[in-house]
Amino acid sequence: MKSARIPGPNEPLNLVESETPSPKESQVLIKVLATGVCHSDLHLWEGGYDMGDGNFMKVTDRGVKYPVTPGHEVVGTIHQTGPDTGGYTVGEKILVYPWIGCRRCPACMADNENLCDTPRSLGVFQDGGYADYMLVPHHRYLARLGNVNVEAATSLACSGLTAYTAIKKANANSPRYIVIVGAGGLGLMGVQIAHAITDATIICVDLSEKKLETARKMGAHHTIISKSENAVKDIIKICDNMGADSVVDFVNASATAKLGMDVLRKRGNMVLVGLYGGLLNISLVTIPLKSITIQGAYTGSYNDMIELLDLVKKGHINPMISKRYSLPESNDALIDLKNRKITGRAVITPNV
């Protein structure tokens, strides 16, 4: 099999040939059709996260071991199964749930393996889908794709799943107004999901007018250029001069988080999603006086993924794939993502 592996932080990915694994027991060998190119892959490639104040959290401190094959948004066909097939047959098209946990901690026991204390996620802590074949540890992490477009389905395992979880949290207070910060791949999915599952007026904020134009086509009722000096006032004005009920920050940088806090109304709900990084100074008195909620959203459960997949099957959501790369072009994919040259989502198709 061939795979594009990260030898170490900020080192070019190497195209490597190795023996194709054979599945045992409940394992399943997947022939990869498409793998999403995700910002989490970028953090893995760069070696960590900007924690603000000059601090950098290394992925190796979280348990990542190099070299590693990235890629956690994987769609493929079943190439071979172990003796325990789980009812799956060779040739079926499937979506892989990559957020594998220990199956013992409180989160795993509550079916939230994505929040496991000792995660074993595919494409992060185990080799992932930047390869022509990938070994999945158990058939419980598979979902039948049906008639969903193969490339579009890749985002449902991470970016779409994260957006779905975030919008569900933002919808918990039955908002009249939701502000979505960021119109990249995550944000555009968030706009579509908010349009599909909430009754809120959707306000999308981004630096790029081109991306905001796409957001409008996908269901945003209002769009705001974030660098405008009147951005905060304009958003509050749209929200009946009271502020937004919920803000979902798909960038989560210092500047965007501050904007979100500035437009949040009393009893508002702030959901932080992106991993851009930085720090946020908060007036502590503001939190009890306004009775606001600040929470994070990180991927989602297997059941969340199934719910999202069902929305796509019903035609409520259409993930946008704008760029395609071959396996040898994996470095180009990450560089383009880093340089913000990708609108929507990109995929790697290793078997084309």
DOLUMBA-756942 format. One line per 3 residues: number of its first residue (from 1); their letters; for each residue x, y, z of C-alpha. Coordinates in Angstrom, 3 decimals, always signed. Layout:
residues N
NUM	A	X Y Z  ... $
END
This chain:
residues 352
1	MKS	+0.000 +0.000 +0.000  +0.997 +3.631 -0.470  +0.649 +6.367 +2.116 $
4	ARI	+1.715 +9.987 +2.576  +3.291 +10.204 +6.022  +4.401 +13.106 +8.191 $
7	PGP	+7.958 +12.291 +9.346  +8.009 +15.149 +11.864  +6.672 +18.675 +12.506 $
10	NEP	+6.929 +20.980 +9.462  +8.691 +18.291 +7.412  +7.387 +17.483 +3.911 $
13	LNL	+5.178 +14.422 +3.743  +6.906 +11.329 +2.391  +5.206 +8.967 -0.035 $
16	VES	+5.875 +5.538 +1.465  +5.201 +1.992 +0.277  +4.491 -0.682 +2.885 $
19	ETP	+2.789 -4.042 +3.222  -1.006 -3.850 +3.080  -2.377 -5.006 +6.459 $
22	SPK	-4.773 -7.921 +6.802  -7.777 -7.404 +9.120  -8.220 -9.636 +12.143 $
25	ESQ	-11.238 -10.344 +14.353  -13.557 -7.276 +14.002  -11.115 -5.169 +11.976 $
28	VLI	-11.956 -3.917 +8.486  -9.586 -2.980 +5.663  -10.888 -0.001 +3.691 $
31	KVL	-9.927 +0.903 +0.135  -9.827 +4.691 +0.368  -11.887 +6.579 -2.222 $
34	ATG	-11.494 +10.076 -0.775  -10.026 +11.742 +2.301  -10.873 +15.257 +3.427 $
37	VCH	-8.102 +17.811 +3.908  -8.773 +19.300 +7.329  -7.243 +22.071 +9.459 $
40	SDL	-6.551 +19.405 +12.083  -4.220 +17.783 +9.533  -2.487 +21.141 +9.289 $
43	HLW	-1.991 +21.327 +13.066  -0.644 +17.776 +13.018  +1.780 +18.750 +10.241 $
46	EGG	+2.849 +21.919 +12.074  +3.300 +19.987 +15.305  +0.801 +21.721 +17.568 $
49	YDM	-1.400 +24.648 +18.502  -0.931 +28.337 +19.268  -1.979 +28.708 +22.904 $
52	GDG	-1.380 +32.474 +22.997  +1.233 +34.535 +24.857  +3.928 +32.805 +22.850 $
55	NFM	+2.979 +29.361 +24.170  +2.759 +26.388 +21.829  +1.185 +23.045 +22.717 $
58	KVT	+2.921 +20.193 +20.924  +0.812 +17.372 +19.547  +3.439 +14.986 +20.907 $
61	DRG	+2.433 +16.162 +24.394  -1.041 +14.844 +23.574  +0.367 +11.441 +22.651 $
64	VKY	+0.973 +11.784 +18.905  +3.944 +9.794 +17.639  +5.718 +10.547 +14.378 $
67	PVT	+5.901 +9.360 +11.678  +2.144 +9.289 +11.217  -0.258 +9.100 +8.288 $
70	PGH	-2.821 +11.921 +8.591  -6.385 +11.886 +7.283  -9.450 +11.372 +9.467 $
73	EVV	-12.241 +12.291 +7.012  -12.331 +9.017 +5.108  -14.796 +7.435 +2.700 $
76	GTI	-14.026 +4.138 +1.020  -15.185 +0.683 +0.082  -14.805 -2.413 +2.195 $
79	HQT	-11.856 -4.307 +0.753  -11.545 -7.082 +3.337  -13.021 -7.940 +6.746 $
82	GPD	-11.936 -10.028 +9.678  -13.949 -13.101 +10.727  -16.430 -10.853 +12.572 $
85	TGG	-17.911 -8.954 +9.623  -20.581 -7.050 +11.542  -22.882 -7.663 +8.591 $
88	YTV	-20.704 -5.682 +6.179  -19.727 -7.085 +2.802  -16.851 -6.444 +0.427 $
91	GEK	-17.519 -3.545 -1.946  -19.925 -1.574 +0.276  -19.323 +2.184 +0.340 $
94	ILV	-18.842 +3.440 +3.874  -18.012 +6.521 +5.915  -15.475 +5.988 +8.708 $
97	YPW	-16.006 +7.428 +12.193  -12.425 +8.305 +13.214  -12.831 +9.479 +16.844 $
100	IGC	-11.933 +6.234 +18.520  -11.698 +6.132 +22.295  -10.625 +3.739 +25.035 $
103	RRC	-14.206 +2.419 +25.571  -13.644 +2.615 +29.361  -13.596 +6.274 +30.480 $
106	PAC	-16.785 +8.210 +31.444  -17.024 +9.872 +28.020  -16.741 +6.570 +26.158 $
109	MAD	-19.257 +4.928 +28.467  -21.672 +7.710 +27.515  -21.041 +7.045 +23.792 $
112	NEN	-18.947 +10.198 +23.423  -15.713 +8.599 +22.254  -14.672 +11.881 +20.638 $
115	LCD	-14.161 +13.236 +24.176  -12.187 +10.225 +25.430  -9.523 +10.811 +28.100 $
118	TPR	-7.014 +8.714 +26.136  -8.075 +9.033 +22.468  -6.868 +6.737 +19.697 $
121	SLG	-8.285 +8.714 +16.772  -7.547 +7.603 +13.218  -5.346 +10.021 +11.308 $
124	VFQ	-4.031 +11.495 +14.560  -2.935 +8.813 +17.023  -3.264 +5.980 +14.490 $
127	DGG	-2.515 +6.008 +10.779  -5.291 +7.557 +8.718  -6.570 +8.042 +5.211 $
130	YAD	-3.761 +9.768 +3.300  -3.260 +6.304 +1.847  -4.810 +3.938 -0.657 $
133	YML	-5.840 +1.538 +2.137  -6.665 +2.074 +5.806  -7.232 -0.388 +8.636 $
136	VPH	-10.243 +0.386 +10.846  -10.016 -1.266 +14.305  -13.693 -2.324 +14.466 $
139	HRY	-16.722 -2.366 +12.193  -18.658 -0.355 +14.823  -16.904 +2.733 +13.413 $
142	LAR	-18.441 +2.362 +9.948  -21.614 +3.828 +8.469  -23.180 +2.851 +5.151 $
145	LGN	-23.076 +5.717 +2.692  -26.094 +4.924 +0.549  -26.439 +7.317 -2.391 $
148	VNV	-24.491 +10.189 -0.778  -21.718 +11.614 -2.961  -18.412 +10.019 -1.982 $
151	EAA	-16.307 +13.181 -1.913  -18.942 +15.290 -0.170  -19.369 +12.654 +2.524 $
154	TSL	-15.772 +12.959 +3.728  -16.504 +16.177 +5.632  -19.248 +14.454 +7.625 $
157	ACS	-16.650 +12.677 +9.754  -15.035 +15.865 +11.095  -15.743 +19.341 +9.755 $
160	GLT	-19.407 +18.662 +9.077  -19.710 +16.697 +12.318  -18.061 +19.482 +14.300 $
163	AYT	-20.316 +22.070 +12.677  -23.385 +19.936 +13.419  -22.451 +19.549 +17.099 $
166	AIK	-21.706 +23.266 +17.402  -24.994 +24.342 +15.817  -26.916 +21.899 +18.038 $
169	KAN	-25.318 +23.576 +21.063  -26.044 +27.030 +19.650  -29.666 +26.016 +19.099 $
172	ANS	-30.153 +24.930 +22.714  -31.515 +28.337 +23.749  -33.936 +28.525 +20.783 $
175	PRY	-32.111 +31.527 +19.284  -33.747 +34.174 +17.134  -30.332 +35.266 +15.858 $
178	IVI	-27.222 +33.119 +15.309  -23.914 +34.686 +14.332  -21.573 +32.335 +12.486 $
181	VGA	-17.983 +33.552 +12.440  -15.960 +32.199 +9.523  -17.072 +31.198 +6.036 $
184	GGL	-14.464 +28.545 +5.336  -15.240 +24.850 +5.086  -16.481 +24.626 +8.681 $
187	GLM	-18.426 +27.868 +8.627  -20.185 +27.115 +5.349  -21.276 +23.759 +6.720 $
190	GVQ	-22.463 +25.589 +9.830  -24.558 +27.953 +7.734  -26.244 +25.058 +5.919 $
193	IAH	-26.866 +23.145 +9.131  -28.246 +26.202 +10.925  -30.557 +26.791 +7.962 $
196	AIT	-31.701 +23.158 +8.136  -32.235 +22.606 +11.876  -32.926 +26.047 +13.422 $
199	DAT	-35.494 +28.788 +12.990  -32.900 +31.505 +13.576  -31.882 +34.434 +11.415 $
202	IIC	-28.325 +33.586 +10.340  -25.617 +36.249 +10.244  -22.288 +35.119 +8.753 $
205	VDL	-19.051 +37.054 +9.354  -15.796 +36.702 +7.421  -12.886 +38.686 +5.973 $
208	SEK	-13.663 +37.604 +2.408  -16.570 +38.963 +0.391  -16.190 +36.019 -1.983 $
211	KLE	-16.715 +33.540 +0.848  -19.633 +35.564 +2.199  -21.258 +35.439 -1.224 $
214	TAR	-21.095 +31.641 -0.984  -22.528 +31.807 +2.550  -25.527 +33.762 +1.260 $
217	KMG	-26.152 +31.112 -1.379  -26.085 +28.468 +1.356  -28.650 +30.131 +3.591 $
220	AHH	-27.123 +33.081 +5.451  -29.688 +35.879 +5.790  -27.091 +38.596 +6.467 $
223	TII	-23.320 +38.811 +5.911  -20.802 +41.151 +7.498  -17.160 +41.878 +6.634 $
226	SKS	-15.377 +41.316 +9.945  -12.653 +43.916 +9.374  -15.257 +46.683 +8.996 $
229	ENA	-14.981 +49.210 +11.825  -18.768 +49.057 +12.203  -19.004 +45.249 +12.219 $
232	VKD	-20.079 +44.950 +15.862  -22.643 +47.774 +15.607  -24.038 +46.377 +12.361 $
235	IIK	-24.500 +42.913 +13.847  -26.201 +44.241 +16.983  -28.487 +46.400 +14.851 $
238	ICD	-29.580 +43.361 +12.814  -30.342 +41.604 +16.116  -33.017 +44.159 +17.119 $
241	NMG	-30.315 +46.184 +18.873  -30.163 +43.519 +21.594  -27.293 +41.385 +20.336 $
244	ADS	-27.067 +37.785 +19.175  -28.640 +34.922 +21.097  -25.866 +32.555 +19.980 $
247	VVD	-22.451 +32.991 +18.410  -20.552 +30.104 +16.828  -16.897 +30.954 +16.201 $
250	FVN	-15.476 +28.566 +13.616  -12.171 +30.484 +13.588  -11.613 +31.000 +17.323 $
253	ASA	-8.754 +33.477 +17.122  -8.302 +36.326 +19.585  -9.962 +38.881 +17.291 $
256	TAK	-12.921 +36.712 +16.300  -13.620 +35.571 +19.857  -13.615 +39.215 +21.000 $
259	LGM	-16.065 +40.109 +18.242  -18.288 +37.253 +19.337  -18.259 +38.396 +22.946 $
262	DVL	-18.972 +41.990 +21.898  -22.133 +41.060 +19.987  -23.475 +38.503 +22.495 $
265	RKR	-26.673 +39.560 +24.224  -27.713 +38.948 +27.818  -28.307 +35.220 +28.401 $
268	GNM	-26.348 +34.600 +25.203  -24.550 +31.408 +24.238  -20.990 +31.436 +22.861 $
271	VLV	-19.738 +28.252 +21.141  -16.014 +28.180 +20.361  -14.988 +25.721 +17.665 $
274	GLY	-11.907 +26.652 +15.624  -8.316 +25.980 +16.660  -6.653 +29.057 +15.183 $
277	GGL	-5.463 +29.948 +18.670  -4.569 +32.916 +20.819  -5.923 +34.456 +24.011 $
280	LNI	-9.093 +36.288 +25.011  -9.325 +38.859 +27.791  -12.750 +38.719 +29.439 $
283	SLV	-14.341 +41.006 +31.963  -15.241 +38.439 +34.609  -18.065 +40.558 +36.018 $
286	TIP	-19.715 +40.470 +32.588  -20.252 +36.721 +32.724  -22.564 +36.616 +35.787 $
289	LKS	-24.202 +39.981 +35.060  -25.131 +38.917 +31.526  -25.567 +35.264 +32.509 $
292	ITI	-23.781 +34.125 +29.358  -22.617 +30.618 +28.489  -19.211 +29.936 +26.944 $
295	QGA	-18.579 +26.400 +25.726  -16.499 +24.431 +23.280  -17.481 +22.014 +20.533 $
298	YTG	-15.086 +19.293 +19.399  -16.130 +16.888 +16.627  -19.119 +14.790 +17.738 $
301	SYN	-20.359 +11.342 +18.674  -20.993 +8.457 +16.316  -24.742 +9.015 +16.740 $
304	DMI	-24.286 +12.685 +15.795  -22.559 +11.550 +12.600  -25.459 +9.248 +11.754 $
307	ELL	-27.938 +12.113 +12.313  -25.877 +14.365 +10.037  -25.579 +11.676 +7.374 $
310	DLV	-29.372 +11.337 +7.434  -29.755 +15.109 +6.840  -27.489 +14.807 +3.799 $
313	KKG	-29.429 +11.803 +2.492  -32.614 +13.877 +2.714  -31.005 +16.674 +0.702 $
316	HIN	-30.970 +19.282 +3.491  -27.189 +19.732 +3.358  -24.813 +19.702 +0.402 $
319	PMI	-21.132 +19.733 +1.428  -19.085 +21.711 -1.110  -15.901 +20.153 -2.502 $
322	SKR	-13.873 +22.730 -4.392  -10.468 +21.120 -4.953  -9.053 +17.647 -5.500 $
325	YSL	-5.516 +16.306 -5.056  -3.774 +13.032 -5.773  -1.852 +11.255 -3.014 $
328	PES	+1.546 +12.557 -4.256  +0.060 +16.074 -4.043  -0.615 +15.813 -0.298 $
331	NDA	+1.997 +18.471 +0.501  +0.358 +20.838 -1.974  -3.011 +20.253 -0.320 $
334	LID	-1.726 +21.248 +3.121  +0.178 +24.249 +1.780  -2.911 +25.492 -0.083 $
337	LKN	-5.010 +25.053 +3.052  -2.461 +26.960 +5.119  -2.417 +29.787 +2.576 $
340	RKI	-6.236 +29.976 +2.509  -6.464 +29.020 -1.141  -9.317 +26.583 -0.574 $
343	TGR	-12.968 +27.659 -0.441  -15.171 +24.993 +1.062  -13.414 +21.638 +1.335 $
346	AVI	-10.644 +19.794 -0.492  -10.139 +16.044 -0.825  -7.312 +13.656 -1.600 $
349	TPN	-8.269 +10.793 -3.926  -5.485 +8.209 -3.578  -6.887 +5.561 -5.913 $
352	V	-7.569 +7.797 -8.932 $
END
